[in-house]
């Protein structure tokens, strides 16, 4: 079993949980690494999101920790707050998508293979802090005290939940349940 961690200096470290030994580390971003994402659907990849001054998304090959791709995330001065990845469809027609959110309040969909932003939509009134895949849908949580459910392919908004009283900083899905926390 492996464990990955990130820090304010832009370093990603890979550890073994069995012996608590550091296996490797890389200077991943110029600024703080705000998040890491691993998906069993992409077992050879690790995704990272950086803060100022680079504000980039990077895709890493976990076998040798080489950077496969770097994408400019939300634009200048918008740190990447959260990432999630999924595969839509099956076989030849499937699409591999990475979703990112940041303080520009925009939800972006990226093609994992090409590294291009294929779609972006204004998602919330204030910065978006969390994003998860929930079946064929994408869910975002924001400082504007709402969570929204989006069609994972079209990014059409399907529902808005008003979470009055607190920002939505974290999301989790468990079966038919969607959990939001401030």
N, C-alpha and C positions, 0 to 999 in steps of 0.2 A: 504494500500500500504506500502511496505517495501523498505528500502534502505540499501545496504551493502557498507561499506567502508573498506579500508585497509591502513596500514601505514608502515613506515620504521622500526618500532619496532617489526614487525611481528604479529600485532594484527588485527583481523577482527572485525568490529563492525556492529551490526544490529540495524537499526533505524526504527521508524515509521514516515512516512512523514506527517501524519495528525497532530500529536502533537509535532513533532521534538524531540521526546524522544528516548534516547538510550534504546533498549530492552535487548541487551545482547552483550557481547564481549568475545573473546577467544584469547589466545595466540596460534596463528595458525602455525607460522613458527619461526625458530631460527633467521632468518634474515628478511630483508624487504619482504613484500608481494607485488610483482610487478603487479599482476593482479588477477582479479576475473572474473569468467564466470558463467552465469546462462542461461539455455536453457529451454524454455517452453516444449520441448520434454522430459525433466527430471525434473518435477516440485518439486521433493523432494530433489534435489541435488544442491549443490553449489560447484564449482571447484575453487581451488586457486593454484597459482604458486609462489614459493619462490625464493629468491636470496641466495647468499652465507651467512651463511655457510651450509645451508641444501640443497639448489637446488632441492627441492622436489615439487611434485604435490600432492595435497590432495583433496579428495572427502568428502564433508560434508553433513550430513543429516540436512536439514533446519528446521525440526520439533524440534530438541533438540540440534542442533549445535554439534553433536558428529561426530568424524572423522571416516568415514567408511573405508577409505583406504589411504595409503601413498605410493607413487611411487617415486623412484629416477628418476629425469627428465633427463637432458642432461649430467649428469655426474658431476664430481667434478669441481667446479668453473664455471659452465655454468648456470646462472640464467634462470628461465623459463620466457620468455618474453611475451608469449601470449598463450591462450588456446581457443579452441572452441569444441563443442560437437554436435553430430547428431546421428540419427538412420537411418541405411540403410536397406531397405527391409520392409516387413510387416509381422506380425504374428510370427509364430514359428521360421522362418528362418532369422529374422532380426538380425542385429548386431549393438550394441551400441558402438560408437567410440568417443574417446576424442583425439584431435590432439593438439600437443604441438610443439612450436618452441623456439629456444634459440640461443645463440651466437656461438654455435658449427656449425651453418649453416645446421643443420639436421632437417628434418620434421619427427615427430614420430606419429604413430597411436597406441592408447591404447585401449584395451578392457575394457570398463567401469565396467563390472560385475566382472571380475577376477583381474583387475589391472595390467595385463601384457602388455608389449610392443609387439604388434603383427607385427609391421613393422617399419623400419626407412630407410630413403633415404637421401643421400646428396642432399640438396635442392638448395643451393646457394653458391657463392664464399665467401661471408662474412656473419656475423650474421643475423639471421632472426628475425624480430621485430614484425611481425603481421601475423595472420592466421585467416581465416574465412571460413565458409561453404557457398557455392553458389550452391544451388540445390543439385545435386549429385557429385559436385566437391568441392575441397578444394583449396583455393587461399592463397599464401604466399607472403609477401613483405619483402625486405631485404635492408641492408646497401649497397649492391652491385648495387643499383639503378635499380632493376628489380622486377617485380611481375610475379609469375608463377601460372598457373592453373594446378591442378593435378586431376586425376581420384580419387574419394573419396574411392573407394574400393581397387584398385590395387596400388595407388600412382605412376602411370605412369605420367610423365610430358606431358601435352597436348599442352601447349602454354607458351611462354615466352614473356613478354612485357618489352622492354627496356625503362626505365624511365630516360633517360640521364639527368643529372643535379641535381638529388636529390635522396636521399635514400627513400625507401618506408617504412614509420613508421606506417601508419594506413591504413586499408582497410575497405570498407563498401560495401554492396550490397543492391540495391534497385530495385526490379523487374529484368529487363534485364540489368540494369546498374551495372557496377563494378567501384567503386571509390577508387583511391589511392592518398595518401597525404604524403608529406615528412616532 
